[in-house]
Amino acid sequence: MIIPTKHTNFSESLLGFGGYILTRLESPVSVDDLWKQYQIDYKNEMYFAKHGFDNLLLAIVFLYSIGAVNEQNGAITKCG
């Protein structure tokens, strides 16, 4: 689900997960490293919604489609 509904928490939506991803893009990072960081944050209860790797990819594609992130040489960077 891209956007939250009254039965879905914001953190469980791709929009919320995209927000989390943007906070982790202080410097260029690979998708694998981003996934590892998410797993660490989830384990340490710094992000409360459980997402799979496919949701990570969907959130990155969503962020790319709205111009929030860019990919260069295998690294994801925040635009602007």
C-alpha positions as YAML, in Angstrom:
chain: A
units: angstrom
residues:
- id: 1
  name: MET
  ca: [0.00, 0.00, 0.00]
- id: 2
  name: ILE
  ca: [1.52, 3.29, -1.09]
- id: 3
  name: ILE
  ca: [-0.41, 5.59, 1.23]
- id: 4
  name: PRO
  ca: [-1.81, 4.84, 4.68]
- id: 5
  name: THR
  ca: [-5.49, 4.25, 5.38]
- id: 6
  name: LYS
  ca: [-7.39, 4.32, 8.62]
- id: 7
  name: HIS
  ca: [-6.45, 0.65, 9.11]
- id: 8
  name: THR
  ca: [-2.81, 1.01, 8.09]
- id: 9
  name: ASN
  ca: [-0.21, 2.90, 10.10]
- id: 10
  name: PHE
  ca: [1.89, 5.45, 8.26]
- id: 11
  name: SER
  ca: [5.06, 3.46, 8.94]
- id: 12
  name: GLU
  ca: [3.50, 0.40, 7.28]
- id: 13
  name: SER
  ca: [2.88, 2.25, 4.00]
- id: 14
  name: LEU
  ca: [5.42, 2.71, 1.21]
- id: 15
  name: LEU
  ca: [5.14, 6.46, 1.71]
- id: 16
  name: GLY
  ca: [6.17, 6.09, 5.35]
- id: 17
  name: PHE
  ca: [8.91, 3.63, 4.47]
- id: 18
  name: GLY
  ca: [10.13, 6.09, 1.85]
- id: 19
  name: GLY
  ca: [10.39, 8.73, 4.56]
- id: 20
  name: TYR
  ca: [12.53, 6.37, 6.60]
- id: 21
  name: ILE
  ca: [14.75, 5.73, 3.56]
- id: 22
  name: LEU
  ca: [15.25, 9.46, 3.02]
- id: 23
  name: THR
  ca: [16.49, 9.83, 6.60]
- id: 24
  name: ARG
  ca: [19.14, 7.19, 5.91]
- id: 25
  name: LEU
  ca: [20.52, 8.88, 2.79]
- id: 26
  name: GLU
  ca: [22.95, 11.34, 4.36]
- id: 27
  name: SER
  ca: [25.59, 10.02, 1.94]
- id: 28
  name: PRO
  ca: [25.38, 7.76, -1.14]
- id: 29
  name: VAL
  ca: [24.50, 4.20, -0.13]
- id: 30
  name: SER
  ca: [23.94, 0.92, -1.96]
- id: 31
  name: VAL
  ca: [20.61, -0.87, -1.83]
- id: 32
  name: ASP
  ca: [22.23, -3.75, 0.05]
- id: 33
  name: ASP
  ca: [23.67, -1.42, 2.68]
- id: 34
  name: LEU
  ca: [20.32, 0.35, 3.00]
- id: 35
  name: TRP
  ca: [18.62, -3.03, 3.55]
- id: 36
  name: LYS
  ca: [21.18, -4.01, 6.20]
- id: 37
  name: GLN
  ca: [20.68, -0.68, 8.00]
- id: 38
  name: TYR
  ca: [16.90, -1.15, 7.96]
- id: 39
  name: GLN
  ca: [17.24, -4.63, 9.45]
- id: 40
  name: ILE
  ca: [19.44, -3.26, 12.23]
- id: 41
  name: ASP
  ca: [17.03, -0.39, 12.91]
- id: 42
  name: TYR
  ca: [14.05, -2.76, 12.95]
- id: 43
  name: LYS
  ca: [15.82, -5.14, 15.33]
- id: 44
  name: ASN
  ca: [16.72, -2.24, 17.64]
- id: 45
  name: GLU
  ca: [13.12, -0.93, 17.46]
- id: 46
  name: MET
  ca: [14.14, 2.31, 15.76]
- id: 47
  name: TYR
  ca: [11.58, 1.62, 12.99]
- id: 48
  name: PHE
  ca: [8.45, -0.23, 14.01]
- id: 49
  name: ALA
  ca: [6.93, -1.58, 10.78]
- id: 50
  name: LYS
  ca: [8.14, -4.85, 9.28]
- id: 51
  name: HIS
  ca: [8.90, -4.58, 5.56]
- id: 52
  name: GLY
  ca: [10.35, -7.05, 3.10]
- id: 53
  name: PHE
  ca: [13.10, -6.43, 0.58]
- id: 54
  name: ASP
  ca: [10.49, -6.03, -2.15]
- id: 55
  name: ASN
  ca: [8.93, -3.13, -0.25]
- id: 56
  name: LEU
  ca: [12.35, -1.51, 0.02]
- id: 57
  name: LEU
  ca: [12.69, -1.69, -3.75]
- id: 58
  name: LEU
  ca: [9.15, -0.41, -4.30]
- id: 59
  name: ALA
  ca: [9.77, 2.52, -1.95]
- id: 60
  name: ILE
  ca: [13.00, 3.39, -3.77]
- id: 61
  name: VAL
  ca: [11.21, 3.23, -7.14]
- id: 62
  name: PHE
  ca: [8.46, 5.46, -5.71]
- id: 63
  name: LEU
  ca: [11.03, 7.97, -4.42]
- id: 64
  name: TYR
  ca: [12.82, 7.93, -7.78]
- id: 65
  name: SER
  ca: [9.56, 8.50, -9.65]
- id: 66
  name: ILE
  ca: [8.82, 11.65, -7.65]
- id: 67
  name: GLY
  ca: [12.39, 12.91, -8.00]
- id: 68
  name: ALA
  ca: [13.38, 12.49, -4.36]
- id: 69
  name: VAL
  ca: [16.31, 10.13, -5.00]
- id: 70
  name: ASN
  ca: [18.76, 9.40, -7.78]
- id: 71
  name: GLU
  ca: [20.95, 6.43, -8.66]
- id: 72
  name: GLN
  ca: [24.54, 6.78, -9.78]
- id: 73
  name: ASN
  ca: [27.08, 3.96, -10.10]
- id: 74
  name: GLY
  ca: [24.96, 1.65, -7.96]
- id: 75
  name: ALA
  ca: [24.50, 4.13, -5.11]
- id: 76
  name: ILE
  ca: [21.27, 5.81, -4.07]
- id: 77
  name: THR
  ca: [21.51, 9.52, -3.27]
- id: 78
  name: LYS
  ca: [19.01, 12.05, -2.02]
- id: 79
  name: CYS
  ca: [18.11, 14.80, -4.51]
- id: 80
  name: GLY
  ca: [18.15, 18.40, -3.43]
...
